Amino acid sequence: MKTTHTSSRVRYNVVTLAIGLAVLSYVQRVAISQAAGPIARDLHIPKQQMGLIFGAFGLSYAIFEIPMGLLGDRLGVKRVLAQIVLAWSACTALTGAAWNVPSMYAIRFLFGAGEAGCFPNLTRMLSAWLPARERVTAQALMWACTRWGGAATPPLALLCITWLGWRWAFVCFAALGLVWCVIFLLWFKDDPAQHPAVNEAERELLASSRVLTAHRPGERNWLSLLLTPQVSILVLQYFCFAYVWYFYITWLPTYLREGRGQSPTRAAALAVLPLLFGGFGSLASGLAPKRLPRRAIAFCGFLATAILLLAFAQIQSVVLAMLAMGLASFASDLTMPISWDACVEIGGPYTATVAAAMNMLGNLAGFVAPVVGGIILERTSNNWNILIYTMAAAATISAICWLYLDPESARRQMNASTF
């Protein structure tokens, strides 16, 4: 017999924890784009090598994504996330101790390894702690806040770097992660049923979510799941999405200073726009009426991104051009909650593993995009438009992927099959 008592709201505190960590991860990874100028001057780093340093994070993040996702699925979110946050906070602080190109590359590589698995495990955490109807909205809120946190980072990081110098600024950023970790370890439980503040009504509300993420005898092997066509298309569209997005947190401030002749302060202010608009895109997607097909939203979002990036390359006014880039970011971020919820629909008990595979390709793009950007700029005498055109092509590929990707159908087929 079902209880008629009002459900407790502990799950919303879990969403707050997830949002807090997601914002911290973006603050710490975006900060280096503002520190790139002082770092390059102090350590005498040319653009191509700076591109490799930017890319070191994405490369190691990609390499360690699936192992950390598997650990989250097997060992639990609490244990794995705590290790992740402690590791990346240590590496963030060590960034301020770099003394040459190899040391900076090594530290950024370790930083990427430390952050690997963060969002796949957050996705698993939300899938266990939220009913299906609240998952997309929670993903939308989380990604909106990460974008806005990233948007606030350039001016705040510039201020911190100006006051403290880039070395001590990274130490301050690292301290934020330690504070989050203490709160998380003292309060969070992997299983909602084990949390003392969860009442019976909320346990019943979350029962189906707990079953979705629970391992069952005879279930499909995680590797065979990753090799299905739906997962392959999912990770391809996310690679192309991330290829575009990483421009905003790596080369964009440099582009505004050198390609558009903006001062460091004005460049930092304008660099806010893509992340700011992207946050509104994620939120709009999460709040969209349920009757709108998510596949259609994703397809139209990526197609609009490609068109707006092509327009951006032709607009002479700096402000209008950045508004076009902001709208491109808004359009592509419409797909973020949809992509991450697709990991739950397709992955089930291997939600973190599927999310890790998707994010692995996204962060592989985080290595490829800045490195390719550095090579293009070196070999074309800083022709930024060629780099923008490659971004428009990537967005077009993502749009095509959503003509074939159907997570809800894939989930129904998996439920009907014998695991």
C-alpha positions as CSV (number, residue, x, y, z in Angstrom):
1,M,0.0,0.0,0.0
2,K,1.4,3.4,-1.0
3,T,1.8,6.1,1.5
4,T,-0.1,9.4,1.1
5,H,2.5,11.4,3.0
6,T,4.2,14.3,1.4
7,S,7.5,13.4,-0.2
8,S,10.7,14.9,1.3
9,R,12.9,17.0,-0.9
10,V,16.4,15.6,-0.2
11,R,16.9,14.9,-4.0
12,Y,16.9,18.7,-4.6
13,N,19.9,19.0,-2.3
14,V,21.6,16.4,-4.4
15,V,20.9,18.5,-7.5
16,T,22.5,21.5,-5.7
17,L,25.6,19.5,-4.9
18,A,25.8,18.3,-8.5
19,I,25.5,21.9,-9.8
20,G,28.1,23.2,-7.3
21,L,30.6,20.6,-8.5
22,A,29.8,21.1,-12.2
23,V,30.4,24.9,-11.8
24,L,33.7,24.3,-9.9
25,S,35.0,22.0,-12.6
26,Y,34.3,24.6,-15.3
27,V,35.7,27.5,-13.3
28,Q,39.0,25.6,-12.8
29,R,39.3,24.5,-16.4
30,V,38.3,27.8,-18.0
31,A,40.7,29.9,-15.8
32,I,43.7,28.9,-17.9
33,S,42.3,30.7,-21.0
34,Q,42.6,34.0,-19.1
35,A,46.0,33.1,-17.7
36,A,47.3,32.1,-21.1
37,G,48.9,35.5,-21.8
38,P,50.9,35.8,-18.6
39,I,51.8,32.2,-18.7
40,A,53.1,32.4,-22.3
41,R,55.1,35.6,-21.4
42,D,56.6,34.2,-18.2
43,L,57.5,30.8,-19.6
44,H,58.2,31.9,-23.2
45,I,55.6,29.6,-24.8
46,P,54.8,30.1,-28.6
47,K,51.2,29.5,-29.9
48,Q,51.7,26.0,-31.2
49,Q,53.1,24.8,-27.8
50,M,50.3,26.7,-26.0
51,G,47.8,24.8,-28.1
52,L,49.4,21.6,-26.9
53,I,49.1,22.7,-23.3
54,F,45.5,23.6,-23.8
55,G,45.0,20.2,-25.4
56,A,46.8,18.2,-22.7
57,F,43.7,18.5,-20.5
58,G,41.4,17.2,-23.1
59,L,43.7,14.3,-24.0
60,S,44.1,12.9,-20.5
61,Y,40.5,13.6,-19.7
62,A,39.5,11.5,-22.7
63,I,41.9,8.6,-21.9
64,F,40.6,8.3,-18.3
65,E,36.9,8.9,-18.9
66,I,35.8,5.3,-19.4
67,P,37.8,3.8,-16.6
68,M,36.4,6.4,-14.2
69,G,32.9,5.9,-15.5
70,L,33.2,2.1,-14.9
71,L,34.5,2.7,-11.4
72,G,31.5,4.9,-10.7
73,D,29.1,2.2,-11.9
74,R,30.9,-0.5,-9.9
75,L,32.2,1.2,-6.7
76,G,29.6,4.0,-6.3
77,V,29.5,7.7,-7.0
78,K,30.5,8.9,-3.5
79,R,33.8,7.1,-3.4
80,V,34.8,7.9,-7.0
81,L,33.7,11.6,-7.0
82,A,35.6,12.3,-3.8
83,Q,38.8,10.9,-5.3
84,I,38.2,12.9,-8.5
85,V,37.7,16.2,-6.7
86,L,40.8,15.8,-4.5
87,A,43.0,14.9,-7.4
88,W,41.9,17.8,-9.7
89,S,42.2,20.3,-6.8
90,A,45.8,19.2,-6.2
91,C,46.6,19.6,-9.9
92,T,44.9,23.0,-10.1
93,A,47.2,24.2,-7.3
94,L,50.2,22.7,-8.9
95,T,49.5,24.6,-12.1
96,G,50.9,27.7,-10.3
97,A,54.2,25.9,-9.7
98,A,55.0,25.2,-13.4
99,W,58.4,26.5,-14.5
100,N,58.6,25.5,-18.2
101,V,56.7,24.0,-21.1
102,P,57.2,20.3,-20.1
103,S,56.2,20.9,-16.5
104,M,53.0,22.9,-17.5
105,Y,52.1,20.2,-20.0
106,A,52.5,17.4,-17.4
107,I,50.5,19.3,-14.8
108,R,47.6,20.0,-17.2
109,F,47.7,16.4,-18.4
110,L,47.4,15.2,-14.7
111,F,44.6,17.8,-14.2
112,G,42.6,16.4,-17.0
113,A,43.1,12.9,-15.6
114,G,41.9,14.2,-12.2
115,E,38.7,15.6,-13.7
116,A,37.9,12.6,-15.8
117,G,34.7,10.9,-14.8
118,C,33.2,13.9,-13.1
119,F,30.2,14.4,-15.3
120,P,29.5,10.8,-16.0
121,N,29.4,10.1,-12.3
122,L,27.2,13.2,-11.7
123,T,24.8,11.9,-14.4
124,R,24.7,8.5,-12.6
125,M,24.1,10.4,-9.3
126,L,21.2,12.3,-10.8
127,S,19.7,9.3,-12.5
128,A,19.6,7.4,-9.1
129,W,18.3,10.4,-7.1
130,L,15.7,11.8,-9.5
131,P,12.5,10.4,-11.1
132,A,12.5,10.3,-14.9
133,R,10.4,13.4,-15.3
134,E,12.9,15.5,-13.4
135,R,16.1,14.3,-15.0
136,V,16.2,16.5,-18.1
137,T,15.3,19.6,-16.1
138,A,18.1,18.8,-13.6
139,Q,20.6,18.3,-16.4
140,A,19.4,21.6,-17.9
141,L,19.9,23.5,-14.7
142,M,23.3,21.9,-14.1
143,W,24.6,22.7,-17.6
144,A,23.1,26.2,-17.5
145,C,24.9,26.9,-14.2
146,T,28.2,25.5,-15.5
147,R,28.0,27.8,-18.5
148,W,27.2,30.8,-16.3
149,G,30.0,29.8,-13.9
150,G,32.3,29.6,-16.9
151,A,31.0,32.9,-18.2
152,A,31.8,34.6,-14.8
153,T,35.2,33.1,-14.7
154,P,37.1,35.2,-17.4
155,P,36.6,38.6,-15.6
156,L,37.0,37.0,-12.1
157,A,40.1,35.1,-13.2
158,L,41.5,38.2,-14.8
159,L,40.9,40.1,-11.5
160,C,42.4,37.4,-9.4
161,I,45.4,37.1,-11.7
162,T,45.9,40.9,-11.7
163,W,45.8,41.0,-7.8
164,L,47.7,37.8,-7.0
165,G,49.5,36.8,-10.2
166,W,48.6,33.7,-12.2
167,R,50.5,31.3,-9.9
168,W,48.6,32.1,-6.7
169,A,45.4,32.5,-8.5
170,F,45.4,28.7,-9.3
171,V,46.0,27.9,-5.6
172,C,42.9,29.9,-4.7
173,F,40.8,28.1,-7.3
174,A,42.0,24.7,-5.9
175,A,40.8,25.6,-2.4
176,L,37.2,25.7,-3.6
177,G,37.3,22.1,-4.6
178,L,38.4,21.0,-1.1
179,V,35.5,22.8,0.5
180,W,33.0,21.0,-1.8
181,C,34.6,17.6,-1.1
182,V,34.2,18.0,2.7
183,I,30.5,18.8,2.4
184,F,29.9,15.9,0.0
185,L,31.7,13.3,2.1
186,L,29.8,14.3,5.2
187,W,26.3,14.4,3.7
188,F,25.9,12.3,0.5
189,K,24.7,8.7,0.2
190,D,24.9,6.6,-3.0
191,D,21.5,5.0,-2.3
192,P,18.6,7.4,-1.6
193,A,17.0,4.7,0.6
194,Q,20.0,4.9,3.0
195,H,19.9,8.6,3.5
196,P,18.3,9.4,6.9
197,A,16.5,12.5,5.7
198,V,14.6,10.6,2.9
199,N,11.1,9.7,3.9
200,E,9.0,6.8,2.7
201,A,7.2,8.8,0.1
202,E,10.4,10.0,-1.5
203,R,11.8,6.4,-1.4
204,E,8.7,5.3,-3.4
205,L,9.1,8.1,-5.8
206,L,12.7,7.1,-6.5
207,A,12.2,3.4,-6.6
208,S,12.1,3.1,-10.4
209,S,15.2,5.2,-10.7
210,R,17.1,3.0,-8.3
211,V,16.0,-0.1,-10.4
212,L,17.1,1.6,-13.6
213,T,20.7,2.1,-12.4
214,A,20.9,-1.3,-10.5
215,H,22.9,-4.1,-12.0
216,R,20.9,-7.3,-12.9
217,P,22.0,-10.9,-13.5
218,G,22.7,-11.6,-17.1
219,E,22.8,-8.0,-18.2
220,R,24.6,-7.0,-21.4
221,N,28.4,-6.5,-21.1
222,W,29.4,-2.9,-20.9
223,L,31.7,-3.3,-23.9
224,S,29.1,-4.7,-26.2
225,L,26.8,-1.8,-25.2
226,L,29.4,0.7,-26.2
227,L,29.8,-0.9,-29.6
228,T,26.1,-0.5,-30.5
229,P,25.3,2.0,-33.4
230,Q,23.3,4.3,-31.1
231,V,26.2,4.8,-28.8
232,S,28.6,5.3,-31.7
233,I,26.4,8.0,-33.2
234,L,25.9,9.6,-29.7
235,V,29.6,9.9,-29.1
236,L,30.3,11.2,-32.7
237,Q,27.8,14.1,-32.4
238,Y,29.2,15.0,-29.0
239,F,32.8,15.0,-30.3
240,C,31.7,17.5,-33.0
241,F,29.8,19.5,-30.4
242,A,32.9,19.8,-28.2
243,Y,35.2,20.6,-31.1
244,V,33.2,23.9,-31.4
245,W,32.8,24.5,-27.7
246,Y,36.4,24.2,-26.8
247,F,37.2,27.2,-28.9
248,Y,35.3,29.3,-26.4
249,I,37.4,28.3,-23.4
250,T,40.8,28.1,-25.2
251,W,41.5,30.4,-28.2
252,L,38.6,32.9,-27.9
253,P,40.3,35.5,-25.7
254,T,43.4,35.3,-27.9
255,Y,41.3,35.7,-31.0
256,L,39.6,38.8,-29.6
257,R,42.9,40.4,-28.7
258,E,44.8,39.5,-31.8
259,G,42.1,38.9,-34.5
260,R,39.8,41.7,-33.4
261,G,42.2,44.1,-31.7
262,Q,40.5,44.2,-28.3
263,S,42.2,45.1,-25.1
264,P,42.6,42.3,-22.5
265,T,39.8,43.7,-20.3
266,R,37.4,44.1,-23.2
267,A,38.4,40.6,-24.6
268,A,37.6,39.1,-21.2
269,A,34.2,40.8,-21.1
270,L,33.3,39.7,-24.7
271,A,34.5,36.1,-24.0
272,V,31.7,35.8,-21.5
273,L,29.0,35.9,-24.2
274,P,29.2,32.3,-25.6
275,L,29.1,30.7,-22.2
276,L,26.4,33.1,-21.0
277,F,24.2,32.4,-24.0
278,G,25.0,28.7,-23.8
279,G,23.6,28.6,-20.2
280,F,20.3,30.0,-21.5
281,G,20.3,27.4,-24.3
282,S,20.6,24.5,-21.8
283,L,17.9,26.0,-19.6
284,A,15.5,26.5,-22.5
285,S,16.0,22.9,-23.6
286,G,15.1,21.6,-20.1
287,L,12.0,23.8,-19.9
288,A,10.8,23.1,-23.4
289,P,7.3,21.4,-23.6
290,K,7.5,17.6,-23.4
291,R,5.5,17.4,-26.7
292,L,8.5,18.8,-28.6
293,P,10.6,15.9,-30.0
294,R,14.0,16.1,-28.4
295,R,15.6,14.8,-31.6
296,A,14.1,17.8,-33.5
297,I,15.5,20.2,-30.9
298,A,18.9,18.8,-31.2
299,F,18.9,18.7,-35.0
300,C,17.7,22.3,-35.4
301,G,20.1,23.5,-32.7
302,F,23.2,22.1,-34.4
303,L,22.1,23.3,-37.8
304,A,21.5,26.9,-36.5
305,T,25.0,26.7,-34.9
306,A,26.6,26.0,-38.2
307,I,24.8,28.9,-39.9
308,L,25.5,31.4,-37.1
309,L,29.2,30.5,-37.1
310,L,29.5,31.1,-40.8
311,A,27.8,34.5,-40.3
312,F,30.2,35.3,-37.4
313,A,33.2,34.9,-39.7
314,Q,31.7,37.6,-42.1
315,I,30.5,40.2,-39.6
316,Q,32.9,43.1,-39.2
317,S,31.4,44.6,-36.0
318,V,33.0,43.0,-33.0
319,V,29.9,43.3,-30.8
320,L,27.6,41.9,-33.5
321,A,30.0,39.1,-34.3
322,M,30.1,38.1,-30.7
323,L,26.3,38.2,-30.4
324,A,26.2,35.8,-33.4
325,M,28.7,33.5,-31.7
326,G,26.7,33.8,-28.5
327,L,23.5,32.7,-30.4
328,A,25.5,29.8,-31.9
329,S,26.4,28.7,-28.4
330,F,22.8,29.0,-27.3
331,A,21.7,26.9,-30.2
332,S,24.3,24.1,-29.7
333,D,23.7,24.0,-25.9
334,L,20.0,23.3,-26.5
335,T,21.4,19.7,-27.1
336,M,23.3,19.4,-23.8
337,P,20.5,18.1,-21.5
338,I,19.2,15.9,-24.3
339,S,22.6,14.3,-25.0
340,W,23.3,13.6,-21.3
341,D,19.8,12.2,-20.6
342,A,20.3,10.0,-23.7
343,C,23.2,8.3,-21.7
344,V,20.6,7.3,-19.1
345,E,18.1,6.1,-21.7
346,I,20.7,4.0,-23.5
347,G,23.0,3.1,-20.6
348,G,20.6,2.0,-17.8
349,P,22.9,0.3,-15.2
350,Y,25.9,1.4,-17.2
351,T,24.8,5.1,-17.3
352,A,28.2,6.4,-16.1
353,T,30.0,4.2,-18.6
354,V,28.0,5.4,-21.6
355,A,28.3,9.0,-20.4
356,A,32.0,8.5,-20.0
357,A,32.3,7.2,-23.5
358,M,30.4,10.2,-24.8
359,N,32.4,12.6,-22.7
360,M,35.7,10.8,-23.6
361,L,35.1,11.7,-27.3
362,G,34.1,15.2,-26.2
363,N,37.3,15.7,-24.4
364,L,39.3,14.1,-27.2
365,A,37.9,17.0,-29.2
366,G,39.2,19.1,-26.3
367,F,42.7,17.9,-27.3
368,V,42.1,18.0,-31.1
369,A,40.4,21.4,-31.3
370,P,43.1,23.7,-29.7
371,V,45.9,21.7,-31.3
372,V,44.4,21.9,-34.7
373,G,43.7,25.6,-34.0
374,G,47.3,26.3,-33.1
375,I,48.5,24.5,-36.3
376,I,46.1,26.4,-38.5
377,L,47.1,29.7,-37.0
378,E,50.8,28.9,-37.4
379,R,50.6,27.8,-41.0
380,T,48.1,30.4,-42.3
381,S,49.6,33.5,-40.7
382,N,46.8,33.7,-38.1
383,N,43.8,33.2,-40.5
384,W,41.2,32.8,-37.9
385,N,38.3,32.3,-40.4
386,I,39.7,29.0,-41.5
387,L,39.4,27.7,-37.9
388,I,35.8,29.1,-37.7
389,Y,34.9,27.2,-40.9
390,T,36.1,23.9,-39.4
391,M,33.8,24.6,-36.4
392,A,30.8,25.2,-38.7
393,A,31.5,21.9,-40.5
394,A,31.7,20.1,-37.1
395,A,28.3,21.5,-36.1
396,T,26.8,20.3,-39.4
397,I,28.0,16.7,-38.7
398,S,26.4,16.8,-35.3
399,A,23.1,17.9,-36.9
400,I,23.2,14.9,-39.3
401,C,23.8,12.5,-36.4
402,W,20.5,13.5,-34.9
403,L,18.7,12.3,-38.0
404,Y,19.7,8.8,-37.0
405,L,20.0,9.0,-33.2
406,D,16.9,7.9,-31.3
407,P,17.7,7.2,-27.6
408,E,14.1,6.5,-26.5
409,S,13.7,3.8,-29.2
410,A,17.0,2.3,-28.2
411,R,16.0,2.1,-24.6
412,R,12.7,0.4,-25.5
413,Q,14.6,-2.2,-27.5
414,M,17.0,-2.9,-24.7
415,N,14.2,-3.3,-22.2
416,A,12.5,-5.8,-24.6
417,S,15.7,-7.8,-25.1
418,T,17.2,-10.3,-22.7
419,F,20.3,-8.9,-20.9
